[in-house]
């Protein structure tokens, strides 16, 4: 149960929620426009007028509901430090909890196109030892113990996006057998270069391999496009958690991008 009924939230409560939102923006390096677009499910708003209204507690309650939900799903640690009276720590569950409980490290590594060599595979919560420069080509090497299909996400500054592992940007997943795979891949099986052109800082990449994609096909295919909403990630987490442990695997690597 939420600490506040945001459908009936007072102006004072909404103003306190703004202070949490501001702390999230500052901590995550999010511009106001980026924050509101993510928290308001892709809505494009004027960040100046929206921020002014929000800081005075005048933001619409419907928007407050969405912002609270997004912060709770993506930046609960900050929220609990700034305004613990507005948030409750949810029961175990959801996308972030699933990642914490089921992520494997070491089987997913960075592939650099300069030498096609792999960097060191670190331990838990690895950050690649050498940053990747903006504009530098890279890909991934995944060693899978499961034969099935793989799909992948990129997270930066609290925003999650599905990205294609093939030359077809509309393809949500690719087949994946036992052993080592270079991903994304071209039709001939060779690695397809990725480039991060704009956003520096820490990026997290999560690869999910499932034995049977049929039950997840519609859900995963529906994740293409804008930054993912917490409820979309939550639905996926629920479906994955319902599978037997040996039917899926989650792999993760963190990469620092620099200018």
C-alpha positions as a printed NumPy array, in Angstrom:
array([[  0.   ,   0.   ,   0.   ],
       [  1.302,   3.468,  -0.92 ],
       [  2.218,   5.868,   1.875],
       [  0.04 ,   8.508,   0.146],
       [ -3.141,   8.203,  -1.909],
       [ -1.902,  10.247,  -4.849],
       [ -5.361,  10.454,  -6.371],
       [ -6.22 ,  12.654,  -3.369],
       [ -2.792,  14.154,  -2.669],
       [ -2.663,  17.636,  -1.175],
       [ -0.655,  20.461,  -2.702],
       [  1.837,  20.154,   0.139],
       [  2.354,  16.441,  -0.596],
       [  2.778,  17.124,  -4.312],
       [  5.307,  19.868,  -3.535],
       [  7.279,  17.404,  -1.404],
       [  7.169,  14.933,  -4.287],
       [  8.745,  17.645,  -6.443],
       [ 11.716,  17.785,  -4.055],
       [ 12.185,  14.05 ,  -4.598],
       [ 11.91 ,  14.508,  -8.361],
       [ 14.525,  17.27 ,  -8.257],
       [ 16.875,  15.04 ,  -6.253],
       [ 16.436,  12.269,  -8.826],
       [ 17.199,  14.674, -11.691],
       [ 20.331,  15.932,  -9.96 ],
       [ 21.567,  12.492,  -8.912],
       [ 20.874,  10.745, -12.229],
       [ 22.005,  13.651, -14.396],
       [ 18.594,  13.891, -16.042],
       [ 17.517,  17.116, -17.69 ],
       [ 13.963,  18.122, -16.656],
       [ 12.638,  17.358, -20.141],
       [ 14.162,  13.854, -19.985],
       [ 12.758,  13.257, -16.518],
       [  9.199,  14.283, -17.371],
       [  9.223,  12.344, -20.642],
       [ 10.234,   9.179, -18.788],
       [  8.039,   9.643, -15.727],
       [  4.965,  10.724, -17.705],
       [  5.039,   7.794, -20.089],
       [  6.482,   9.604, -23.081],
       [  4.414,  12.776, -22.776],
       [  6.166,  15.885, -24.071],
       [  5.65 ,  18.79 , -21.666],
       [  7.193,  22.217, -21.145],
       [  9.741,  21.464, -18.399],
       [  9.791,  25.075, -17.16 ],
       [  6.06 ,  25.528, -16.613],
       [  5.617,  21.933, -15.454],
       [  8.45 ,  22.297, -12.958],
       [  7.063,  25.6  , -11.706],
       [  3.62 ,  24.145, -11.116],
       [  5.08 ,  20.982,  -9.626],
       [  7.293,  22.869,  -7.159],
       [  4.203,  24.689,  -5.839],
       [  2.192,  21.482,  -5.574],
       [ -0.03 ,  22.498,  -8.48 ],
       [  0.774,  19.578, -10.766],
       [ -2.221,  17.425, -11.711],
       [ -2.843,  14.506,  -9.376],
       [ -2.875,  12.144, -12.371],
       [  0.658,  13.288, -13.207],
       [  1.705,  12.942,  -9.571],
       [  0.516,   9.319,  -9.623],
       [  2.662,   8.576, -12.672],
       [  5.726,  10.411, -11.363],
       [  5.514,   8.702,  -7.981],
       [  5.205,   5.284,  -9.637],
       [  8.184,   5.919, -11.916],
       [ 10.402,   7.154,  -9.085],
       [  9.396,   4.222,  -6.888],
       [ 10.293,   1.776,  -9.668],
       [ 13.561,   3.403, -10.735],
       [ 14.993,   5.539,  -7.918],
       [ 13.487,   4.303,  -4.675],
       [ 16.794,   4.625,  -2.831],
       [ 16.881,   8.376,  -3.492],
       [ 13.197,   8.77 ,  -2.649],
       [ 13.576,   7.042,   0.703],
       [ 16.469,   9.338,   1.621],
       [ 14.704,  12.568,   0.623],
       [ 11.09 ,  11.922,   1.639],
       [ 10.579,   8.505,   3.247],
       [  7.109,   9.544,   4.377],
       [  5.95 ,   9.578,   0.735],
       [  7.192,   6.109,  -0.195],
       [  7.007,   2.562,   1.06 ],
       [  9.533,  -0.107,   0.22 ],
       [  7.568,  -2.589,  -1.9  ],
       [  7.517,  -6.311,  -1.308],
       [ 10.1  ,  -8.267,  -3.238],
       [  9.057,  -8.377,  -6.852],
       [  9.228,  -6.294,  -9.974],
       [ 11.883,  -5.782, -12.597],
       [ 14.69 ,  -4.381, -10.437],
       [ 14.186,  -7.044,  -7.783],
       [ 14.308,  -9.757, -10.446],
       [ 17.58 ,  -8.346, -11.76 ],
       [ 19.033,  -8.257,  -8.27 ],
       [ 18.066, -11.856,  -7.586],
       [ 18.694, -13.54 , -10.934],
       [ 21.434, -11.635, -12.766],
       [ 24.532, -13.583, -13.775],
       [ 27.867, -11.848, -14.332],
       [ 30.834, -13.011, -16.361],
       [ 29.079, -14.645, -19.339],
       [ 28.371, -11.296, -21.045],
       [ 31.401,  -9.278, -22.083],
       [ 32.363,  -6.358, -24.283],
       [ 33.628,  -6.909, -27.82 ],
       [ 35.814,  -4.137, -29.191],
       [ 36.107,  -3.813, -32.938],
       [ 39.669,  -2.501, -32.874],
       [ 41.073,  -5.954, -32.187],
       [ 37.963,  -8.133, -31.818],
       [ 39.388,  -9.053, -28.429],
       [ 37.44 ,  -9.278, -25.217],
       [ 38.112,  -7.223, -22.145],
       [ 38.487,  -8.702, -18.703],
       [ 35.37 , -10.314, -17.276],
       [ 34.88 ,  -8.933, -13.8  ],
       [ 32.928, -10.184, -10.822],
       [ 29.604,  -9.037,  -9.491],
       [ 28.279,  -5.717, -10.862],
       [ 31.205,  -5.473, -13.293],
       [ 32.131,  -2.179, -14.864],
       [ 34.392,  -2.683, -17.848],
       [ 37.945,  -1.719, -16.925],
       [ 38.435,   0.601, -19.915],
       [ 35.719,   3.112, -20.861],
       [ 34.195,   3.209, -24.332],
       [ 34.43 ,   6.524, -26.138],
       [ 31.349,   8.078, -27.677],
       [ 31.369,   7.104, -31.347],
       [ 33.538,   4.013, -30.765],
       [ 32.245,   0.755, -32.256],
       [ 31.443,  -2.067, -29.87 ],
       [ 29.35 ,  -5.215, -29.537],
       [ 28.94 ,  -8.046, -27.035],
       [ 29.967, -11.652, -26.585],
       [ 27.481, -13.833, -24.721],
       [ 28.168, -17.381, -23.597],
       [ 24.818, -19.051, -23.018],
       [ 24.036, -22.244, -21.146],
       [ 20.465, -22.126, -22.482],
       [ 19.309, -22.796, -26.044],
       [ 16.41 , -20.569, -27.008],
       [ 16.048, -16.883, -27.821],
       [ 17.734, -13.732, -26.53 ],
       [ 16.578, -10.146, -26.182],
       [ 18.351,  -7.175, -24.643],
       [ 17.886,  -3.868, -22.853],
       [ 19.999,  -0.775, -22.336],
       [ 19.577,   1.339, -19.202],
       [ 20.996,   4.822, -18.851],
       [ 20.058,   7.438, -16.265],
       [ 17.164,   5.308, -15.053],
       [ 15.574,   4.881, -18.488],
       [ 15.205,   1.403, -19.991],
       [ 14.985,   0.645, -23.721],
       [ 14.756,  -2.595, -25.667],
       [ 17.307,  -2.782, -28.497],
       [ 17.535,  -5.162, -31.426],
       [ 20.143,  -7.922, -31.556],
       [ 19.948,  -8.222, -35.351],
       [ 20.082,  -6.06 , -38.476],
       [ 16.286,  -5.792, -38.38 ],
       [ 15.383,  -3.012, -35.912],
       [ 11.853,  -4.415, -35.693],
       [ 13.072,  -7.809, -34.472],
       [ 12.733,  -7.995, -30.709],
       [ 14.778, -11.179, -30.225],
       [ 17.174, -13.583, -31.952],
       [ 17.733, -17.315, -31.731],
       [ 20.462, -18.346, -29.325],
       [ 21.979, -21.816, -28.959],
       [ 24.38 , -23.2  , -26.398],
       [ 27.801, -21.582, -26.421],
       [ 29.316, -18.273, -27.473],
       [ 27.495, -15.666, -29.562],
       [ 28.618, -12.286, -30.866],
       [ 25.679,  -9.886, -30.608],
       [ 24.088,  -7.974, -32.192],
       [ 24.75 ,  -9.982, -35.332],
       [ 24.373,  -9.613, -39.065],
       [ 22.564, -12.122, -41.261],
       [ 25.904, -13.867, -41.939],
       [ 26.535, -14.276, -38.204],
       [ 29.287, -11.672, -37.907],
       [ 29.018,  -9.032, -35.17 ],
       [ 27.045,  -5.873, -35.912],
       [ 28.676,  -2.742, -34.53 ],
       [ 26.861,  -0.55 , -32.03 ],
       [ 27.752,   3.089, -31.405],
       [ 26.746,   5.352, -28.529],
       [ 26.877,   8.812, -30.063],
       [ 25.388,  11.144, -27.478],
       [ 25.094,  10.075, -23.844],
       [ 28.185,   9.63 , -21.693],
       [ 28.218,   8.121, -18.23 ],
       [ 27.403,   4.643, -16.937],
       [ 25.2  ,   2.45 , -19.144],
       [ 23.886,  -0.947, -18.108],
       [ 23.176,  -3.708, -20.635],
       [ 20.927,  -6.635, -19.724],
       [ 20.536,  -9.708, -21.939],
       [ 17.734, -12.189, -21.26 ],
       [ 17.839, -15.711, -22.702],
       [ 14.677, -17.82 , -22.538],
       [ 14.211, -21.44 , -23.509],
       [ 10.706, -20.93 , -24.944],
       [  9.917, -17.505, -26.396],
       [  6.301, -18.315, -27.316],
       [  4.766, -17.208, -24.02 ],
       [  6.779, -13.961, -24.05 ],
       [  6.612, -13.141, -27.767],
       [  3.797, -10.575, -27.656],
       [  5.033,  -8.984, -24.438],
       [  8.638,  -8.567, -25.595],
       [  7.637,  -7.42 , -29.083],
       [  5.442,  -4.768, -27.491],
       [  8.402,  -3.203, -25.672],
       [  9.915,  -1.55 , -28.743],
       [  9.899,   2.232, -28.971],
       [ 10.017,   4.849, -26.223],
       [ 11.475,   4.449, -22.753],
       [  9.728,   1.582, -21.016],
       [  7.11 ,   2.22 , -18.369],
       [  7.53 ,   0.556, -14.961],
       [  4.368,  -1.48 , -15.474],
       [  5.745,  -2.88 , -18.748],
       [  8.94 ,  -4.007, -17.06 ],
       [  6.919,  -5.295, -14.126],
       [  4.749,  -7.421, -16.41 ],
       [  7.833,  -8.919, -18.031],
       [  9.398,  -9.6  , -14.628],
       [  6.25 , -11.398, -13.477],
       [  6.239, -13.599, -16.573],
       [  9.924, -14.45 , -16.229],
       [  9.623, -15.185, -12.517],
       [  6.836, -17.662, -13.288],
       [  9.25 , -19.781, -15.35 ],
       [ 11.393, -22.515, -13.876],
       [ 14.847, -21.262, -12.935],
       [ 16.502, -23.354, -15.642],
       [ 14.267, -21.968, -18.387],
       [ 15.775, -18.486, -18.479],
       [ 18.926, -16.572, -17.62 ],
       [ 19.661, -12.871, -17.129],
       [ 23.121, -11.514, -17.963],
       [ 24.392,  -8.003, -17.281],
       [ 27.394,  -5.771, -17.874],
       [ 27.957,  -2.105, -17.031],
       [ 29.992,   0.134, -19.34 ],
       [ 31.295,   3.648, -18.768],
       [ 31.043,   5.877, -21.851],
       [ 33.292,   8.931, -22.074],
       [ 33.704,  11.851, -24.465]])
